[in-house]
Amino acid sequence: MMENIENRGGTPGRVVVIGGGVIGVCAASWLLQDGYSVVIVEPGKIAGGSSYGNAGCFNPSSVVPMSMPGTLLKVPGWLLDPLGPLSIRWPYVPSIAPWLVRFLRAGTLKNVTAQAEALGNLLRDSVGVYKPLVANAGAQSLVRQDGHLVVYPTRADFEADALAWKLRRDNGIAYTVLENDALWQQEPALSHAYGVGVFLPENGHTVNPGRFVTTLAQAFLRDGGEIVEARATGFELDGARLTGVRTSTGTIACDAAVVATGAHSKAFTRELGDHIPLDTERGYHVVIPGSPVTPRIPVMDTSGKFVATPMEEGLRIAGTVEFAGLAAKADWKRAHKLLTLAHRLFPGLAGRDPGMETPVWMGFRPSMPDSLPVIGRSRRSRDVIYAFGHGHVGMAGGAQTGLLVSDLVSGRMPRIPIEPFSPQRFGRG
């Protein structure tokens, strides 16, 4: 039987959650409700990274791994297309090459079937799992569950994606295929160059990802949690037992710690003997404030691999994958290419004021080669729990991941199978 984390007095102990993004805030919130004393350590703003800049989607349908059978054949075309969804900066190729090899090897039919099942468990009823946190924070106005639309130019394009839709169907995802007039009636702003769409009624979104996570964090503070503005630098251990987390402002004594630092998690895992193939997909977004046309629900363009989401600040166009590491400067041309793609998707955008500012953003998606996050105990100390690597599903999987973290800290049987997310699944290399 697993033991729960207690302090020396035998009562629920103190937990330090490293990272103030959606994963960290959800984990901290659930742990606080479990009776722990909880501290979030974050060097910047809460939700200052990918939790701010993502497409804002709570999508149970996001069970399809990034690497699929046939992906390798598509990569050259993506790289050569000036508007393509993938970019690799040549100086970063030697660094990313081992990750890419693992990524391509993960894309077999057997592997993607197992990965989709694991993601299905993690993402199921994404909006519903958030509801207790949303109600506690009074954040209901920030959440919508009106569905999501995935669009294709032609029937042939849709049929070429048959495996992805089979994986969704096999994992209980409901959807309706719409063609031509039925599609254009569903979304009047859509270009008639797109003839097939799939409506996913169980998907949801937030109208402001940054404000959503910040509101949850404010409720965490109100309920007795603590947020320390500092940079975590490592762990204090007595044998295998955790005694504290070192930070830039001093050591915080604790009985357990959660590493939820997204793409910046490698330094912590290496200290604890776990060599995890984590890398970052740099994602971009552009915002069109006061857009002359706005889709009624989020729309994913499969040809451009981006999502257009109606939000409080305007129409957010988010997507693209760029491999360049954590240190390289942003390539803002990639953000502006998203604007070009948005015009192709919604012709009515041509009527917007050309002088209107279009804010841009770049952030770091924490990405694993098998498209599965890392959720589980560290190799060196059972008191340190990892929760990172969610790639494109951090917002959708935030609440459930937080619950799994609270299960592990409390010694409960995790509510879904977590073996597929094991930190040790890649061995010691």
C-alpha positions as CSV (number, residue, x, y, z in Angstrom):
1,M,0.0,0.0,0.0
2,M,1.2,3.5,-0.8
3,E,1.9,5.8,2.1
4,N,0.7,9.4,2.1
5,I,3.1,12.3,2.6
6,E,3.0,13.5,6.2
7,N,5.2,15.7,8.3
8,R,6.9,14.4,11.4
9,G,3.9,15.0,13.5
10,G,1.9,12.5,11.4
11,T,-0.5,15.1,9.9
12,P,-0.7,16.2,6.3
13,G,2.6,17.9,5.5
14,R,3.9,20.8,3.4
15,V,4.1,20.6,-0.4
16,V,6.0,22.9,-2.6
17,V,4.7,23.1,-6.2
18,I,7.4,24.4,-8.5
19,G,5.7,26.2,-11.4
20,G,2.8,28.6,-11.7
21,G,1.2,27.5,-14.9
22,V,-2.1,25.6,-15.3
23,I,-0.6,22.3,-14.2
24,G,1.0,23.7,-11.1
25,V,-2.0,25.8,-10.1
26,C,-4.4,22.9,-10.5
27,A,-2.1,20.5,-8.6
28,A,-1.7,23.1,-5.8
29,S,-5.4,23.8,-5.6
30,W,-6.4,20.1,-5.3
31,L,-3.6,19.5,-2.7
32,L,-4.8,22.4,-0.6
33,Q,-8.3,20.9,-0.7
34,D,-6.7,17.6,0.6
35,G,-5.5,19.5,3.7
36,Y,-1.9,20.1,2.8
37,S,0.0,23.3,3.4
38,V,0.9,24.2,-0.2
39,V,3.4,26.7,-1.6
40,I,3.7,27.6,-5.3
41,V,7.2,28.7,-6.3
42,E,7.2,30.8,-9.5
43,P,9.8,33.3,-10.6
44,G,7.5,35.3,-12.9
45,K,3.9,35.9,-13.3
46,I,1.3,33.1,-12.7
47,A,0.3,31.8,-16.1
48,G,3.1,33.8,-17.7
49,G,4.1,31.1,-20.2
50,S,2.3,28.6,-22.4
51,S,-0.7,28.8,-20.0
52,Y,-1.2,32.3,-21.2
53,G,-0.5,31.9,-24.9
54,N,-2.2,28.7,-25.9
55,A,-5.4,28.2,-27.9
56,G,-7.5,27.9,-24.8
57,C,-9.1,24.6,-25.6
58,F,-10.5,22.0,-23.2
59,N,-10.6,19.2,-25.8
60,P,-11.3,15.5,-24.8
61,S,-10.8,14.9,-28.6
62,S,-7.1,15.7,-28.4
63,V,-6.2,12.0,-28.1
64,V,-4.4,11.8,-31.5
65,P,-0.6,11.7,-31.0
66,M,1.6,14.2,-32.8
67,S,3.6,11.4,-34.5
68,M,1.4,9.1,-36.6
69,P,2.0,6.5,-39.3
70,G,3.1,8.4,-42.4
71,T,4.3,11.5,-40.5
72,L,7.9,11.2,-41.8
73,L,6.6,11.5,-45.4
74,K,4.9,14.8,-44.6
75,V,7.8,16.5,-42.9
76,P,9.8,17.6,-46.0
77,G,6.7,19.3,-47.4
78,W,6.0,21.1,-44.1
79,L,9.6,22.3,-43.9
80,L,9.6,23.6,-47.5
81,D,6.2,25.4,-47.3
82,P,6.7,29.0,-46.3
83,L,3.3,28.8,-44.5
84,G,3.9,25.3,-43.2
85,P,3.3,24.2,-39.6
86,L,6.8,23.0,-38.9
87,S,10.2,24.8,-38.7
88,I,13.6,23.5,-37.5
89,R,16.4,26.0,-37.1
90,W,19.5,24.4,-38.6
91,P,21.9,25.1,-35.6
92,Y,19.5,23.2,-33.4
93,V,19.4,20.1,-35.5
94,P,22.2,18.2,-33.6
95,S,20.4,18.9,-30.3
96,I,16.9,17.9,-31.4
97,A,18.0,14.9,-33.6
98,P,17.7,12.2,-30.8
99,W,14.3,13.5,-29.8
100,L,13.1,13.4,-33.5
101,V,14.3,9.8,-33.8
102,R,12.2,8.9,-30.7
103,F,9.3,10.9,-32.1
104,L,9.3,9.1,-35.4
105,R,9.7,5.7,-33.8
106,A,6.7,6.5,-31.5
107,G,4.4,6.8,-34.6
108,T,3.6,3.1,-35.3
109,L,0.0,1.9,-35.3
110,K,0.6,-0.1,-32.1
111,N,2.1,2.8,-30.3
112,V,-0.4,5.4,-31.3
113,T,-3.3,3.2,-30.4
114,A,-1.9,2.8,-26.8
115,Q,-1.0,6.6,-26.7
116,A,-4.5,7.6,-27.7
117,E,-6.0,5.4,-25.0
118,A,-3.8,7.0,-22.4
119,L,-4.6,10.5,-23.6
120,G,-8.3,9.5,-23.7
121,N,-8.2,8.7,-20.0
122,L,-6.4,11.9,-19.1
123,L,-8.6,14.2,-21.2
124,R,-12.0,12.6,-20.7
125,D,-14.7,15.2,-19.6
126,S,-12.1,17.9,-19.5
127,V,-14.6,20.7,-18.8
128,G,-16.3,18.6,-16.2
129,V,-13.2,17.7,-14.2
130,Y,-12.4,21.5,-14.0
131,K,-15.9,22.3,-12.6
132,P,-15.1,22.1,-8.9
133,L,-12.1,24.4,-9.3
134,V,-14.0,26.8,-11.6
135,A,-17.0,27.0,-9.2
136,N,-14.7,27.6,-6.2
137,A,-12.9,30.4,-8.0
138,G,-16.1,31.9,-9.5
139,A,-14.6,31.5,-13.0
140,Q,-17.7,30.2,-14.8
141,S,-17.8,33.2,-17.1
142,L,-14.4,32.3,-18.5
143,V,-15.4,28.8,-19.6
144,R,-17.5,27.7,-22.6
145,Q,-18.6,24.3,-23.8
146,D,-20.1,25.0,-27.2
147,G,-18.0,22.5,-29.2
148,H,-15.2,22.8,-31.6
149,L,-14.9,22.6,-35.4
150,V,-12.2,20.8,-37.4
151,V,-12.1,21.8,-41.1
152,Y,-10.6,20.3,-44.2
153,P,-10.5,21.7,-47.8
154,T,-11.8,18.5,-49.4
155,R,-13.4,15.1,-48.7
156,A,-10.1,13.5,-49.8
157,D,-8.2,15.5,-47.1
158,F,-10.7,14.3,-44.5
159,E,-10.5,10.7,-45.6
160,A,-6.7,10.9,-45.5
161,D,-7.1,11.6,-41.8
162,A,-9.2,8.4,-41.2
163,L,-6.9,6.9,-38.6
164,A,-7.1,10.0,-36.4
165,W,-10.9,9.9,-36.4
166,K,-10.8,6.1,-35.7
167,L,-8.6,6.8,-32.7
168,R,-11.1,9.4,-31.5
169,R,-14.1,7.1,-32.1
170,D,-12.4,4.2,-30.4
171,N,-11.9,6.4,-27.3
172,G,-15.5,7.5,-27.1
173,I,-15.3,10.9,-28.8
174,A,-18.6,11.9,-30.3
175,Y,-18.5,13.9,-33.6
176,T,-20.6,14.8,-36.6
177,V,-19.3,15.3,-40.1
178,L,-20.6,18.3,-42.0
179,E,-20.2,19.0,-45.7
180,N,-20.6,22.1,-47.8
181,D,-23.8,24.0,-47.0
182,A,-24.2,22.2,-43.7
183,L,-20.7,23.3,-42.7
184,W,-21.1,26.9,-43.9
185,Q,-24.3,27.2,-42.0
186,Q,-22.6,25.9,-38.9
187,E,-19.8,28.5,-39.3
188,P,-20.9,31.4,-41.6
189,A,-17.5,33.1,-41.4
190,L,-15.7,30.1,-42.9
191,S,-14.2,30.3,-46.4
192,H,-16.1,28.1,-48.9
193,A,-12.7,26.7,-49.9
194,Y,-13.2,24.4,-46.9
195,G,-15.8,21.8,-47.9
196,V,-15.7,19.3,-44.9
197,G,-15.9,19.9,-41.2
198,V,-16.2,17.8,-38.1
199,F,-18.2,19.2,-35.1
200,L,-17.0,18.0,-31.7
201,P,-19.8,18.8,-29.2
202,E,-18.0,17.8,-26.0
203,N,-15.0,20.2,-26.5
204,G,-14.8,23.5,-24.7
205,H,-12.6,26.5,-24.4
206,T,-11.7,29.4,-22.2
207,V,-12.2,33.0,-23.4
208,N,-9.0,34.1,-21.6
209,P,-6.4,31.4,-20.7
210,G,-4.2,33.7,-18.7
211,R,-7.0,35.2,-16.7
212,F,-8.6,31.7,-16.2
213,V,-5.4,30.3,-14.5
214,T,-4.8,33.5,-12.6
215,T,-8.4,33.4,-11.2
216,L,-7.8,29.8,-10.0
217,A,-4.5,31.0,-8.4
218,Q,-6.3,33.8,-6.6
219,A,-8.8,31.3,-5.2
220,F,-5.9,29.2,-4.0
221,L,-4.4,32.2,-2.2
222,R,-7.8,33.1,-0.7
223,D,-8.2,29.6,0.6
224,G,-4.9,29.6,2.4
225,G,-2.3,28.7,-0.2
226,E,1.0,30.6,-0.6
227,I,2.8,31.9,-3.7
228,V,6.5,32.7,-3.4
229,E,8.1,34.7,-6.2
230,A,11.4,33.0,-6.6
231,R,13.3,30.6,-8.8
232,A,13.6,27.0,-7.6
233,T,17.1,25.7,-8.0
234,G,17.1,22.2,-6.6
235,F,16.3,19.9,-3.7
236,E,17.5,19.2,-0.2
237,L,17.5,15.5,0.5
238,D,18.2,13.3,3.5
239,G,18.9,10.0,1.8
240,A,15.8,9.4,-0.3
241,R,13.7,11.7,1.9
242,L,13.0,15.3,0.7
243,T,13.5,18.0,3.3
244,G,13.3,21.1,1.3
245,V,13.3,23.0,-2.0
246,R,16.2,25.4,-2.7
247,T,15.2,28.7,-4.2
248,S,16.8,32.0,-5.2
249,T,15.5,33.5,-1.9
250,G,16.3,30.6,0.4
251,T,15.3,27.0,1.1
252,I,11.7,26.1,1.8
253,A,11.3,23.2,4.1
254,C,8.7,20.7,2.9
255,D,7.7,17.0,2.9
256,A,6.9,16.7,-0.8
257,A,7.5,18.7,-4.1
258,V,5.9,18.8,-7.5
259,V,7.9,19.7,-10.6
260,A,5.4,21.4,-12.9
261,T,7.8,23.7,-14.8
262,G,6.9,22.7,-18.3
263,A,9.7,22.9,-20.8
264,H,12.1,24.0,-18.1
265,S,11.9,20.8,-16.1
266,K,15.1,19.0,-17.3
267,A,17.4,20.5,-14.7
268,F,15.2,19.1,-11.9
269,T,14.9,15.7,-13.3
270,R,18.6,15.3,-14.0
271,E,19.4,16.2,-10.4
272,L,17.2,13.3,-9.3
273,G,18.7,10.8,-11.8
274,D,15.9,10.8,-14.4
275,H,17.1,11.5,-17.9
276,I,13.8,12.3,-19.7
277,P,13.7,13.2,-23.4
278,L,11.9,16.5,-22.9
279,D,12.2,19.3,-25.5
280,T,10.2,22.3,-26.5
281,E,8.0,23.1,-29.4
282,R,8.0,26.8,-29.7
283,G,4.5,28.0,-30.4
284,Y,3.2,31.3,-31.6
285,H,0.0,33.2,-31.6
286,V,-1.4,36.4,-33.1
287,V,-4.4,38.3,-31.8
288,I,-6.9,40.2,-34.1
289,P,-8.7,42.6,-31.8
290,G,-12.0,44.0,-33.0
291,S,-12.1,41.3,-35.8
292,P,-14.7,42.1,-38.4
293,V,-15.6,38.4,-38.4
294,T,-15.4,36.0,-35.5
295,P,-16.1,32.3,-35.5
296,R,-18.8,31.2,-33.0
297,I,-16.6,28.4,-31.7
298,P,-12.9,27.4,-31.9
299,V,-12.0,26.3,-35.4
300,M,-9.0,24.1,-36.2
301,D,-7.6,24.4,-39.8
302,T,-6.1,21.0,-40.6
303,S,-4.2,22.3,-43.6
304,G,-2.4,25.0,-41.6
305,K,-2.3,23.2,-38.3
306,F,-3.6,26.1,-36.3
307,V,-6.6,27.0,-34.1
308,A,-8.7,30.2,-34.3
309,T,-10.4,30.8,-30.9
310,P,-12.8,33.6,-30.1
311,M,-11.5,35.3,-26.9
312,E,-12.1,38.4,-24.8
313,E,-9.1,40.2,-26.3
314,G,-10.1,39.3,-29.9
315,L,-9.7,36.4,-32.3
316,R,-6.6,34.4,-31.3
317,I,-4.8,32.5,-34.0
318,A,-2.5,29.9,-32.3
319,G,-0.3,27.2,-33.7
320,T,2.9,26.2,-35.6
321,V,5.8,24.1,-34.3
322,E,9.3,25.5,-34.2
323,F,12.3,23.6,-32.9
324,A,14.9,26.0,-31.8
325,G,15.4,25.4,-28.1
326,L,14.9,27.6,-25.1
327,A,17.5,30.2,-25.8
328,A,17.0,31.4,-29.4
329,K,15.2,34.6,-30.1
330,A,11.6,34.5,-31.4
331,D,11.0,34.5,-35.2
332,W,8.1,36.9,-35.4
333,K,7.6,36.1,-39.0
334,R,6.1,32.8,-37.9
335,A,3.4,34.7,-36.0
336,H,2.7,37.0,-38.9
337,K,2.3,33.9,-41.2
338,L,-0.5,32.8,-38.9
339,L,-2.3,36.0,-39.8
340,T,-1.9,35.1,-43.5
341,L,-3.4,31.7,-42.8
342,A,-6.3,33.2,-40.8
343,H,-7.2,35.4,-43.8
344,R,-7.3,32.2,-45.9
345,L,-9.7,30.6,-43.4
346,F,-11.9,33.6,-42.8
347,P,-12.1,35.8,-45.9
348,G,-14.0,38.5,-44.0
349,L,-10.8,39.4,-42.2
350,A,-9.9,41.4,-45.3
351,G,-12.2,44.1,-44.1
352,R,-10.3,44.8,-40.9
353,D,-8.4,48.0,-40.4
354,P,-4.9,47.3,-41.8
355,G,-3.4,49.8,-39.3
356,M,-4.9,48.0,-36.3
357,E,-2.3,46.5,-34.0
358,T,-2.1,42.6,-33.9
359,P,-0.3,41.5,-30.8
360,V,2.0,38.5,-31.1
361,W,3.4,36.0,-28.7
362,M,5.8,33.1,-28.5
363,G,6.1,30.4,-25.8
364,F,7.5,27.0,-25.1
365,R,5.4,23.9,-25.3
366,P,6.9,21.1,-23.1
367,S,6.9,18.2,-25.5
368,M,7.6,14.5,-25.2
369,P,8.4,12.4,-28.3
370,D,5.6,10.0,-27.6
371,S,3.0,12.8,-27.0
372,L,2.4,11.7,-23.4
373,P,3.1,13.8,-20.4
374,V,5.3,12.8,-17.5
375,I,3.3,12.1,-14.4
376,G,4.8,10.1,-11.5
377,R,7.5,9.9,-8.9
378,S,11.1,10.7,-9.4
379,R,13.7,7.9,-9.4
380,R,15.7,9.1,-6.4
381,S,12.9,10.2,-4.1
382,R,9.3,9.2,-3.9
383,D,8.6,12.6,-2.3
384,V,9.2,14.4,-5.6
385,I,6.5,14.1,-8.2
386,Y,6.7,15.1,-11.8
387,A,3.9,16.7,-13.8
388,F,5.1,18.2,-17.1
389,G,5.5,17.5,-20.8
390,H,1.8,18.0,-21.9
391,G,2.7,19.5,-25.3
392,H,-0.6,20.6,-26.9
393,V,-2.9,19.3,-24.1
394,G,-1.8,21.2,-21.0
395,M,-5.0,23.2,-20.7
396,A,-7.2,20.3,-21.5
397,G,-5.4,18.0,-19.1
398,G,-4.6,20.4,-16.3
399,A,-7.3,19.6,-13.8
400,Q,-7.0,15.8,-14.2
401,T,-3.2,16.0,-13.9
402,G,-3.6,18.0,-10.7
403,L,-5.9,15.3,-9.3
404,L,-3.4,12.6,-10.2
405,V,-0.7,14.6,-8.4
406,S,-2.9,14.9,-5.3
407,D,-3.6,11.1,-5.5
408,L,0.1,10.4,-5.5
409,V,0.9,12.8,-2.6
410,S,-2.0,11.4,-0.6
411,G,-1.2,7.8,-1.2
412,R,-4.5,7.1,-3.0
413,M,-4.7,4.8,-6.0
414,P,-4.6,7.1,-9.0
415,R,-8.0,7.6,-10.5
416,I,-6.8,6.6,-14.0
417,P,-3.9,4.3,-15.0
418,I,-0.7,6.3,-14.9
419,E,1.8,3.7,-16.1
420,P,1.8,5.2,-19.7
421,F,3.0,8.5,-18.1
422,S,5.8,7.0,-16.0
423,P,9.0,9.1,-15.8
424,Q,11.0,5.9,-16.1
425,R,9.4,4.7,-19.3
426,F,12.5,5.7,-21.3
427,G,14.9,3.9,-19.1
428,R,18.1,5.5,-17.8
429,G,19.5,6.8,-21.1
